[in-house]
Amino acid sequence: MSLVEHLEELRSTLIKVVLILFVTFFLCYGYGEHIQEILLRPLRNALGADGKVVYLGLLDKVLSQFQVAFYSSVIVSSPLWFYQVWKFIKPGLYDYEIKAVRPFIFVAFIFFCLGVCFGYFLVFPLTFETLLQFGVAGVEATIGLKDYLVLSTKVLVFLGILFQLPNVLLILGFMGIVTKQSLRKMRNYVYVGFAVLSAMLTPPDPYTMMGLWVPLVVLFEVGIIAVALIVHPYLAKQHS
């Protein structure tokens, strides 16, 4: 394919992804109140009777529901837009690479869900407990509804994407960009990068930072093992 044909294919893929998100957005908006209640549950559990969630502007409830619906649509429709991305990448792979990578589309969705669950059930409770206990005690907490809902949905989507690391390493391995040896050589640098990223994304305490850093390291190591056990034997068999 020429450069123009690649750009046309990219445009077609982006249009399909936007249409998927557009339709899913209205579905999620219809269940907006239920989704907001689910997102608020970890915060309310951390607040207990010592705090409350309020909206500060006249349009905050409306705007927050729109934004929550958008990020929820990204999560809910992830299998569909994963498939569209796969269709765009597929022509750039050989037949044996396509056969090897295809199963990981489903795995990508599983890891995306694991990232969302990790954020909701582990990161949120730990972070909220830490932040609410930090600083002066005996002060009532008043949390803005819109700011919290927008932040929480962004974090969940981000973690879902972050948990694609093993899949990304597998695909790069099948394309010949990385090997188990190259990944092992860059291990120390990646660990430091994960530490910096974790420090930027979590409250200023070591426990919450480690709560994000350790899973990232585990995901990277899982990716290395997958490249060693799946990619290398498969490519050696195809080229033998």
Secondary structure as GFF3:
##gff-version 3
##sequence-region A 1 240
A	DSSP	alpha_helix	3	30	.	.	.	ID=ss1
A	DSSP	alpha_helix	32	47	.	.	.	ID=ss2
A	DSSP	beta_strand	51	54	.	.	.	ID=ss3
A	DSSP	alpha_helix	60	76	.	.	.	ID=ss4
A	DSSP	alpha_helix	78	89	.	.	.	ID=ss5
A	DSSP	three_ten_helix	90	92	.	.	.	ID=ss6
A	DSSP	alpha_helix	95	101	.	.	.	ID=ss7
A	DSSP	alpha_helix	103	118	.	.	.	ID=ss8
A	DSSP	pi_helix	119	123	.	.	.	ID=ss9
A	DSSP	alpha_helix	124	133	.	.	.	ID=ss10
A	DSSP	beta_strand	141	144	.	.	.	ID=ss11
A	DSSP	alpha_helix	145	162	.	.	.	ID=ss12
A	DSSP	alpha_helix	165	174	.	.	.	ID=ss13
A	DSSP	alpha_helix	180	185	.	.	.	ID=ss14
A	DSSP	alpha_helix	187	201	.	.	.	ID=ss15
A	DSSP	alpha_helix	206	226	.	.	.	ID=ss16
A	DSSP	pi_helix	227	231	.	.	.	ID=ss17
A	DSSP	alpha_helix	232	239	.	.	.	ID=ss18
###
